[in-house]
Amino acid sequence: MALFTTPPRSICILRLSAIGDVCHAISVVQAIQAHWPSTEITWVAGKIEAQLIGDLPGIKVVVFDKKAGWAGMKAVWQALKGQKFDALLHMQAALRASALSLGIKAKYRIGFGKNRTKEGQWLFTNRHLPNTESFHVLDNFADFARYLGVPFEAPQWNIPLSDDDKAFAAQQISGKPTLIISPAASKDERNWLTERYAQLADYASGKGMQVILCGSPAPREVALGEAISQHCQHAPVNLIGKTSLKQLTALLGAADVVVAPDTGPAHLATTQGTPVIGLYAHSNPQRTGPYNSLAYVASAYEQHAEQQHGKPVAELPWGTRVKGDTLMQDIQLDDVTAILDQLIS
């Protein structure tokens, strides 16, 4: 039975990070808005993530600066002082998020079900989603909407982009068939091999495509982009560290295909309707891959999961990861070019 039979007055969303997970959550929050347009929604999010959601229609964003530590938590609590929400959707099962939730007042404090929770989240909530068969992270988030009484079928996104952001993307792409490579995951071991990124870029160039590299200004990402460019025979356009988050979103939306490992831009591209070739070896792409492009994933996860855990993937617990610094090398160039050919034909 649904928690609410009439629209609640107010809801607080607690999902601080990361970009990909926030992209998943946006579709769920916007489904709630569409079903209950009168419900006031407040979202507590991290600083970088707030750049993406700060101008979402009808949502008040409260920024949590994790680098500020205890002072950052107190600032959030001060911003929410005097408010009591009808429901808190505690969508981040991490201890830091749970500690932050202590200063957020709500009648119903809803957390994940027992087969999806971790880090003691159940201690900080008074309602729990039922155990679920939902596999992808986005579908697990959608369970929050369904629990409230909001129907959820397929995800939809409305992320406002300014005319300047769109003009930036149009200027970079200038009407040419474009492949964007976002090469850096959050950990270097999850990146594909530098020379294979370069070989893929040259392959796409040979097919008449413009190739653009994108990513954050983090020094390790900038260095990776430079290394890929040095290995290329046809130099790609290197925009790593040269875009805002909204410019990047517009750019990904204007591309024909995006290639990325387990990283935020794969999910940003999904919000814009661009097909993504996901490169996965450490986590199950059926759980964390680009939601609308799971048919286009090049994956070495299954073979390594079975080797390391001694069971077929279907028998492993949800969220099982595999470890190793060299797993991504088992994704072959031919695996990726075959998918690219399929998409551009």
Order of alpha helices (4+ residues) and beta strands (2+ residues): beta-alpha-beta-alpha-beta-alpha-beta-alpha-beta-beta-alpha-alpha-beta-alpha-beta-alpha-beta-alpha-beta-alpha-beta-alpha-beta-alpha-alpha
